[in-house]
Amino acid sequence: MQNGDQHYSMEDETYTDIDGKAISLECQSHSGFCREFTVSSAKVSIGRVMAYTCAVWLSAYIIFFVTENTAVLSSAIIITLVGMMVHIHFVKVDHETLLIIGSLGVQVSSSYASGRESTDFIEMGKIKDIVINEAIHMVRKIKDIVINEAIHMQTVIYYLCILLKDPSDPEAVSSVVPLFQSSKPRLNCLVKVYKSCQEILAKC
Amino acid sequence: MVLKIFFPQCCNKADSGLLVGRWIPGQNSAVVLAVIHYPFIPGQVKQYIHQMRGQSGVDLTVLGSWSMPKEGQEGMESFLRDLSTIFPQGQWLQLSREMGKIGFRCHVLTRDPSKSPFASQVAPIVPYIRHLLLTRAHGVFGTVCQSEPLFFLDKYDDGPVKMTHWQSEGREGSIIVELMKQASTPVCLLTTWILTLWTSLCSSRILNVRPMRFISSKLSTCLQLSYRTEHLQTVCSPTRATAHNHFMRKANIFVSFFVDVSLGLLLVSWMYRENRIGKLANTLVPAADHVAKELEELLQWLMGAPAGLKMNRALDQVLGRFFLYHIHLWISYIHLMSPFIEMILWYVGLSACLGLTFALSLLSDITALLTFHIYCFYVYGARLYCMTVYGLSSLWRLFRGKKWNVLRQRVDSCSYDLDQLFIGTLLFTILLFLLPTTALYYLVFTLLRLVVVMFQGVLHLSVDFINSFPLFAMGLRLFRSYRLAEGVKFRVLCEEPGTPLHLMMDINPLKVSSVVQTYRTPTYSCYPKDSWLALCKKLFLGELIYPWRHKTTKID
């Protein structure tokens, strides 16, 4: 925490994502025209890791018991290790950050559980606007499959996105960059971020 | 709009002096390129800047002053402020930093009374300019790239003007690269001359006779040879590569060629040690014999009652004997060749020195030659089956009283005479009852042919992979990631109250997956010509399939 910047995280208001898991939002205002928003999702839960590992190894032992081939055991170990590494390096997102610098641009970055960061910077000249969009989200939960396979759960979700200008036609929107894809916060969280961003965009 | 200053990190610790750089008009930002230290003579500074402006074509000016006061230099600030009168500018920046603090202070003096100074909204940004320059990053930093002549003087040079800039510690270079640059010109000239000789030989009239052209277009080794010649011509052209893409293409081709040749040499040394090639040649003829024997057994099985199906005895015997005689001819041919095979293989195996891709294409060609009889059987079976199917469909239409109208490309009704109908129905019945036999032979030989095609396809795919994978770009991305930039990224360094916002700008390297996509060398890759559905349809109708097709090399 640097001295001099205003840092506040809303502890009294808990945010959840669209699946109902708890997430946290942190807003940092570095200056009048520079703000940073960090949405952190839940960390890797040790219970699930142990459950998956035990499942894989138990099945490997059963296969070994049947076939008497030791290659099964070593391949189970390798599969578990490789799967875990791939999961924390490529799949599990720890937090996502939005850094908006007035008259310079917007930087979007996702940080994975292994520490890898993937960043993208969009110049202000290319940005048309930041808006909240609606989308239809198809979700099939396990209990729905058991109870009634034919039903697809469909919900309307909101997501924050950046509209990019078309270089040939300044009025048209060429593409849409969605933000906070992995954490998927709900509307109350998005509205807060949206209002903050619009203040900065209006200034420059 | 907020005033933005791009400040190189190396000048953070520089002594006080004048800031030299460029204003970017549309975006209200300034790029600082160097700091000229005290003592200097203003006349000489102006002359130097004028010279640099002419050499580089960039609109260099004195932007303002930089002060980092050390002990004993208290009067510096007021002195530097007075400099603004010597160098007349529209806006004069005054950046200062105290020892031990990270933040800068910034004041903007403006001459033009209509513009008001935005001193509180300045955001100096401190980039890793050294690395940015190496990537020729776009946008604001096109300026920095163009100002190369400015960076030729380093701190060890004695001149009228003492500067600090990103290369004042000494220019980045490597002994190996310099040596290679010196050696490359004569080597390139020599290689180009050899290649022109080779291409003129290849296009001479002797080798351009029809049969030779046909054979060389079918053999994948010749294709690979022509492809590599093209590559070498690209690499060894004496002109320097100017564009980044061009340079990366040349480097990728060179590195992959080098790796290919070294792998090929390894393979050759392994094979020729302990006379493994002789052993391979000695197993080749027995292997071909074995394949022929298996085929004979298969045909005997088909001539009997295969899988319990009842065949038409006469047709079965005819087809079976026909194919058996072919196999007998083939085996005699192989036995005729057997004394020469070892020698041929020994010399042909030496061509694997040219690269691993050549060894693989050779293997593919040898497989094609040795399984030529399977290809012939497939063609016979397919043609027979195709004729049966077309005859059946046409006679089926006759059976229903319809006809294919060639003019209108549709099925029309037609009134046939009684004797036409009688003969047609008879032929239809005959063909229908002969269909299982021909279908079975077709099925068996198509499966064999598909196995061979799959094997060849795997070999071609691996050759293609070795040809097109951008090894140099991948190595650059892993070890010198700042040279391949996708963009930039920012980090907030510090915000002290009263100082402008201080951000760190760094290079965002290209993602590994996009490295492969961007820098892939285009090849004559073989790709499936038909979709799965079209392939199945062709198989069902009995049309000859050539599942892999070579693209011609694209030149862009």
Interface residues (C-beta under 8 A of the other chain):
Chain A: Q2 N3 G4 D5 H30 S31 G32 F33 C34 E36 L99 I101 G102 S103 L104 Q107 S109 S118 T119 D120 F121 E123 C204
Chain B: M1 V2 K4 Q27 N28 Q121 A123 G139 G487 V488 K489 F490 V492 C494 E495 E496 P497 L501 L503 N508 K511
